[in-house]
Amino acid sequence: QVQLVESGGGLAQPGESLRLSCVASGLTFSRYTMGWFRQAPGKEREFVAAIHWSAGFTDYAASVKGRFTISRDNGKNTVYLQMNSLKPEDTAAYFCAAGKLTTSRSNAYEYWGQGTQVTVSS
């Protein structure tokens, strides 16, 4: 049974940083692209970042490029999202996902975590 478990969310002030983690089990982690998506209340789920299984390719949404960094440790079956210079508009539930394509399309990802809440507010 595949499980993706996110952690690291919480409350941050504008300009601060948070690091999200997602631990995967039940799949050959090193063979999967990992993605991060987010969903704010009343809005559709949106792509944040993705990293190829080899970690040789990453992709970011324009809204987070230069502030967020996705990385992975295949030895620990873990993908990270370092979020710097947080803004109130980053407030959302953040989900990690696993798939075979490095894409921003959510329907290309096969497995999803339950999400972790990030709130950015002063």
N, C-alpha and C positions, 0 to 999 in steps of 0.2 A: 504494500500500500504506500503510495507516494504521499509524503507530507512536506509542506513548506511552512516554516514557522518564522514569522517576523518578530523582531524586537528592536528596542531602541527609540521608539517614539516617545513623545511627551510634550511638555510645554516649553517653549523657548521665546525669548524676546527677539524683536527684529534685530538683525545683524549677528545674532548668535549662530552657533553650529550644533548639529546633531549628526550622529552616525547610526544608520539603520543596518541591521544584520538580518539575514535570512538563511536559516539552516535547512538543508534539504536531506531527505532520507527516502529510501525505497526506489531510487533511480540511479542510473550511472551519471552522476552529476557532471563529470568531465566531458560528457557527450552532449550536453544541453546548453543552448543559449539561455541566459538569465536576463529577465527584464524587471524593471520597476515601473509600476503604474500608480496613479493616485486618483482619488475621487472625492471631490468636495460636495457638501450637501447641496442637493438640487441640481448637480451637474453630472455630466457623463464622465465615465472613467477615461483618463487620458494618459498617454505615454509619457514617461519621464526619462528613462535611460535603458540601454540594453548592452550586454557584453557577450561576445562570442565565446564559445566553449574554450577556445585557445587563449582567450584574453587579448588576442591580437587585434581585435576590432571592437570599438565602442561607438554608440550613437546616443545622442541626447536631444531632448526637446529644446527648441530655441529658448524657451522661457527659463531653462535651468542651466544652459550651457555657460561654462565659465564659473559657475557657483557650485554645482554638484559634480561629484566624481563617483563613477561606478567601478568596482573592482571585485575580484573573486579570488578565493583560495581553494583550489580543487582538492587539496589535501584535507581540508576541513569541511568540504561540502557546503561552503558558505559564500554568499554574495553580499557585498556591502554597498551602501549608498552614503557617501560623505556629503553632507549638506551644509554649506557655508553661506554666510551672508543671507540668512533666512529672511523672508518677507512675509507679511500677513497673508498674501495671496498663495503662499505655499501650504497654508492650512488645508489638510485633507487626510483621509485615510490612505495609507500607502500599502500597496500590495506587491509582493514579488511573484514572479511567474517563470515557468520553465517551458521551453519549446525548442524546436529543431531549426528555426529560422531566426536570424538576427533582423528583427523588423519592429516597427512601431505599431503594427496592427495587433490589437489585443486578441483577435480571434485566431491568430496563429499560435498562440501559447496553449499548451495542453494542460498544465497544472498551475494551480493558484494557491497562495496562502490566504489566511483569514484577515490579514491586514493589521497595521499598527497605526494609531492615531498620532498625527503631528499637528500641534496647534501653535501658531506663531502670533503672539499678542503682547502688547506692552501693558 
